[in-house]
């Protein structure tokens, strides 16, 4: 029989990590990030598969934390969306700079991929964080 996980230990808050945001224990993956994927229509299973180093139980714990602290997480999401909107006019300049860097390095930089955090304002999340 498998050992039961202590549900309370799956989500932690550390003041000096990820701005003190709630995150999955042992990772840098914030609850907010899980919620962003979930709101884009990804199932918990798809989120776990997409991120790769988190378990399905951790994704469900993050979603449970979100539903228990929805006002806090929604305020954080709204704040980030507002910040992204303020940066949107500069996003074209940023994309041009990346394309110039790609040309300079012979196109060896990774191609951008979809990022739920900015929903199209910037299409690269680096390693997915």
C-alpha positions as CSV (number, residue, x, y, z in Angstrom):
1,X,0.0,0.0,0.0
2,X,1.3,3.5,-0.9
3,X,2.1,5.9,1.8
4,X,-0.4,8.8,2.1
5,X,0.9,12.3,1.5
6,X,0.5,15.0,4.0
7,X,-1.7,17.3,2.0
8,X,-0.7,20.3,4.1
9,X,2.9,20.0,3.1
10,X,2.3,20.2,-0.7
11,X,1.9,24.0,-0.9
12,X,4.3,26.3,0.9
13,X,4.9,30.0,1.2
14,X,8.5,31.3,1.6
15,X,8.9,35.1,1.9
16,X,12.1,35.2,-0.2
17,X,11.1,32.7,-2.9
18,X,8.8,33.7,-5.8
19,X,7.9,36.9,-4.1
20,X,6.3,35.0,-1.2
21,X,3.6,33.6,-3.5
22,X,2.2,30.1,-2.7
23,X,4.1,27.4,-4.6
24,X,4.3,23.7,-4.9
25,X,6.8,22.5,-2.2
26,X,10.2,21.5,-3.6
27,X,9.6,23.5,-6.8
28,X,9.5,27.0,-8.0
29,X,6.0,26.4,-9.6
30,X,3.6,28.9,-8.1
31,X,-0.1,28.2,-7.5
32,X,-0.7,31.2,-9.8
33,X,1.1,29.5,-12.6
34,X,-1.1,26.3,-12.2
35,X,-4.2,28.5,-12.2
36,X,-3.1,30.3,-15.4
37,X,-2.9,27.0,-17.2
38,X,-6.2,25.8,-15.7
39,X,-8.0,29.0,-16.8
40,X,-6.7,28.4,-20.3
41,X,-8.7,25.2,-20.4
42,X,-5.9,22.7,-19.5
43,X,-7.0,19.8,-17.4
44,X,-5.0,18.9,-14.2
45,X,-3.6,15.9,-16.0
46,X,-2.5,18.1,-19.0
47,X,-0.9,20.6,-16.6
48,X,1.1,17.9,-14.8
49,X,2.2,16.6,-18.2
50,X,3.1,20.0,-19.6
51,X,5.2,21.1,-16.6
52,X,6.7,17.6,-16.2
53,X,8.3,17.8,-12.8
54,X,5.1,18.1,-10.8
55,X,2.7,15.3,-9.9
56,X,-1.0,15.2,-10.5
57,X,-1.5,15.4,-6.7
58,X,0.6,18.6,-6.6
59,X,-1.6,20.2,-9.3
60,X,-4.8,19.3,-7.5
61,X,-3.3,20.7,-4.2
62,X,-2.5,23.9,-6.0
63,X,-6.0,24.1,-7.4
64,X,-7.4,23.4,-3.9
65,X,-5.3,26.2,-2.5
66,X,-6.6,28.5,-5.3
67,X,-10.2,27.7,-4.5
68,X,-9.6,28.3,-0.8
69,X,-7.7,31.5,-1.4
70,X,-9.4,32.7,-4.6
71,X,-9.6,36.4,-3.8
72,X,-5.8,36.5,-3.1
73,X,-4.8,34.6,-6.2
74,X,-7.2,36.6,-8.4
75,X,-5.8,39.9,-7.1
76,X,-2.3,38.7,-8.0
77,X,-3.4,37.6,-11.5
78,X,-5.1,41.0,-12.0
79,X,-2.0,42.8,-10.9
80,X,0.2,40.8,-13.3
81,X,-2.3,41.4,-16.2
82,X,-2.2,45.1,-15.5
83,X,1.6,45.1,-15.5
84,X,1.6,43.2,-18.8
85,X,-0.7,45.7,-20.3
86,X,1.6,48.6,-19.2
87,X,4.5,46.7,-21.0
88,X,2.5,45.8,-24.1
89,X,3.6,48.9,-26.1
90,X,7.2,47.8,-25.6
91,X,6.6,44.2,-26.5
92,X,7.1,44.9,-30.2
93,X,10.6,46.4,-29.5
94,X,11.4,43.3,-27.3
95,X,10.4,40.9,-30.1
96,X,12.6,42.8,-32.6
97,X,15.5,42.6,-30.2
98,X,15.1,38.9,-29.8
99,X,14.9,38.4,-33.5
100,X,18.1,40.4,-33.9
101,X,19.8,38.3,-31.3
102,X,18.7,35.2,-33.1
103,X,20.2,36.5,-36.3
104,X,23.4,37.4,-34.5
105,X,23.8,33.9,-33.1
106,X,22.9,32.2,-36.3
107,X,19.3,31.3,-35.2
108,X,20.7,29.0,-32.4
109,X,18.4,30.5,-29.8
110,X,15.3,28.6,-28.9
111,X,12.1,29.5,-30.7
112,X,9.5,31.2,-28.5
113,X,6.6,29.1,-27.4
114,X,3.2,30.0,-26.0
115,X,3.2,31.4,-22.5
116,X,0.0,31.6,-20.5
117,X,1.4,34.3,-18.3
118,X,1.2,37.1,-21.0
119,X,-1.4,35.6,-23.3
120,X,0.3,36.7,-26.5
121,X,2.0,39.9,-25.4
122,X,5.2,38.0,-25.3
123,X,5.3,34.5,-26.6
124,X,8.3,33.1,-24.7
125,X,8.6,31.7,-21.2
126,X,12.2,30.4,-21.4
127,X,12.3,27.1,-19.7
128,X,8.6,27.3,-18.8
129,X,9.0,29.1,-15.5
